[in-house]
Amino acid sequence: MLSKQNQSLLVKAKSYCKDKGARLTPLRERVYEILINQHSAIGAYDLLDELRKTENNAKPPTVYRALDFFLDLGLVHKVESTNAFMACHHFDSSHPVQFLICDTCGDVQEIQSAGVKETLEAQAEQNAFVILRQTIEAHGVCQKCQ
């Protein structure tokens, strides 16, 4: 069951996909529902286990294809250091990705740090480097686990 906030996010994602000419199939929609119901990042096989609760014939390629679809559209972020995925709640705007990752409980928070993007872009420009995408992951201990 989706909360009102997550229902709103799903409606927004459906509209976004339609505007982009991307087909949000019922199976992809189910995968997205699982992702937006998570309070943290989730691995592909954990996502598959959740999907199998309603789609018992789901296989790993099903999940990986759905994740690739969402990554291409910016609906999902990949947490590289843990090889896990989480829904992006502001996918309709291009933005740098920054995560605070708790090494104790696994909680992942997406943040926007003022000035980080600008500083990185300035340093890249000084080195004649073009940034195509940015992900910063900071590992530590969240307030609940301290």
C-alpha positions as CSV (number, residue, x, y, z in Angstrom):
1,M,0.0,0.0,0.0
2,L,1.4,3.4,-1.0
3,S,1.2,6.5,1.2
4,K,-0.4,9.6,-0.2
5,Q,3.0,11.1,-0.8
6,N,4.2,8.0,-2.6
7,Q,0.9,7.8,-4.6
8,S,1.6,11.4,-5.7
9,L,5.2,10.5,-6.6
10,L,3.9,7.5,-8.7
11,V,1.4,9.7,-10.6
12,K,4.2,12.2,-11.2
13,A,6.5,9.4,-12.5
14,K,3.8,8.1,-14.8
15,S,3.3,11.5,-16.3
16,Y,7.1,12.0,-16.6
17,C,7.5,8.7,-18.4
18,K,4.6,9.6,-20.8
19,D,6.1,13.0,-21.5
20,K,9.5,11.3,-22.3
21,G,7.8,8.7,-24.5
22,A,8.9,5.9,-22.2
23,R,6.5,3.0,-21.5
24,L,5.9,2.4,-17.8
25,T,4.6,-1.2,-18.0
26,P,2.6,-2.7,-15.1
27,L,5.7,-4.7,-14.0
28,R,8.0,-1.7,-14.1
29,E,5.3,0.2,-12.1
30,R,5.3,-2.5,-9.5
31,V,9.1,-2.3,-9.2
32,Y,8.9,1.4,-8.9
33,E,6.3,1.1,-6.2
34,I,8.6,-1.2,-4.2
35,L,11.4,1.3,-4.6
36,I,9.4,4.3,-3.5
37,N,8.1,2.4,-0.5
38,Q,11.7,1.8,0.7
39,H,13.1,4.1,3.4
40,S,16.6,3.4,2.1
41,A,18.5,1.9,-0.8
42,I,17.7,-1.7,-1.8
43,G,19.8,-4.2,-3.6
44,A,18.6,-5.8,-6.8
45,Y,18.1,-9.3,-5.3
46,D,16.2,-7.8,-2.3
47,L,14.1,-6.0,-4.8
48,L,13.5,-9.2,-6.6
49,D,12.5,-10.9,-3.4
50,E,9.9,-8.1,-2.8
51,L,8.7,-8.3,-6.4
52,R,8.2,-12.1,-6.1
53,K,5.6,-11.5,-3.3
54,T,3.2,-10.4,-6.1
55,E,4.9,-11.6,-9.3
56,N,6.1,-15.1,-8.4
57,N,7.6,-15.7,-11.8
58,A,9.9,-12.6,-11.7
59,K,13.5,-13.3,-12.6
60,P,16.7,-11.2,-12.1
61,P,16.7,-9.9,-15.7
62,T,13.3,-8.5,-15.0
63,V,14.5,-6.4,-12.1
64,Y,17.8,-5.3,-13.9
65,R,15.9,-4.2,-17.0
66,A,13.5,-2.2,-14.9
67,L,16.4,-0.6,-12.9
68,D,18.1,0.3,-16.2
69,F,14.9,1.9,-17.4
70,F,14.6,4.0,-14.3
71,L,18.3,4.9,-14.2
72,D,18.1,6.1,-17.8
73,L,15.2,8.3,-17.0
74,G,16.7,9.6,-13.7
75,L,13.8,8.1,-11.6
76,V,16.3,6.1,-9.5
77,H,19.8,6.6,-8.2
78,K,22.4,3.9,-7.8
79,V,24.4,3.9,-4.6
80,E,27.7,2.7,-6.2
81,S,29.5,1.7,-3.0
82,T,26.7,-0.6,-1.9
83,N,25.4,-1.6,-5.3
84,A,21.9,-0.6,-4.2
85,F,19.2,1.6,-5.6
86,M,16.8,4.2,-4.3
87,A,14.0,6.2,-5.8
88,C,14.7,9.9,-6.7
89,H,12.0,12.2,-5.5
90,H,12.9,15.1,-7.7
91,F,13.6,13.4,-11.0
92,D,12.1,16.2,-13.1
93,S,15.3,18.4,-12.6
94,S,18.9,17.6,-13.3
95,H,20.9,17.6,-10.0
96,P,24.1,16.4,-8.5
97,V,23.7,13.3,-6.3
98,Q,25.1,13.3,-2.8
99,F,24.4,10.6,-0.3
100,L,25.0,10.2,3.5
101,I,25.2,6.4,4.1
102,C,25.1,4.9,7.6
103,D,27.5,2.0,7.8
104,T,25.6,0.7,10.9
105,C,22.0,0.5,9.8
106,G,22.4,1.0,6.0
107,D,20.2,4.1,5.9
108,V,20.8,6.3,2.9
109,Q,19.8,10.0,2.7
110,E,20.0,12.0,-0.5
111,I,21.1,15.5,0.3
112,Q,21.9,18.7,-1.6
113,S,25.0,20.5,-0.3
114,A,25.3,24.1,-1.2
115,G,28.4,24.9,-3.1
116,V,29.6,21.4,-3.7
117,K,28.5,21.3,-7.3
118,E,29.9,24.7,-8.1
119,T,33.3,23.9,-6.4
120,L,33.6,20.6,-8.3
121,E,32.7,22.3,-11.6
122,A,35.2,25.1,-11.1
123,Q,38.0,22.5,-10.3
124,A,37.0,20.5,-13.4
125,E,37.1,23.5,-15.6
126,Q,40.6,24.4,-14.3
127,N,41.7,20.9,-15.4
128,A,39.9,21.0,-18.7
129,F,37.5,18.3,-17.6
130,V,33.8,18.0,-18.4
131,I,31.7,16.4,-15.7
132,L,28.9,14.2,-17.2
133,R,27.4,13.2,-13.9
134,Q,28.2,13.6,-10.2
135,T,27.7,11.2,-7.3
136,I,29.3,11.8,-3.9
137,E,28.9,9.2,-1.2
138,A,29.8,9.9,2.4
139,H,29.9,6.9,4.8
140,G,29.5,7.3,8.5
141,V,27.0,6.8,11.3
142,C,23.5,8.3,11.4
143,Q,22.0,10.0,14.4
144,K,19.9,7.0,15.3
145,C,23.0,4.7,15.5
146,Q,25.3,7.0,17.3
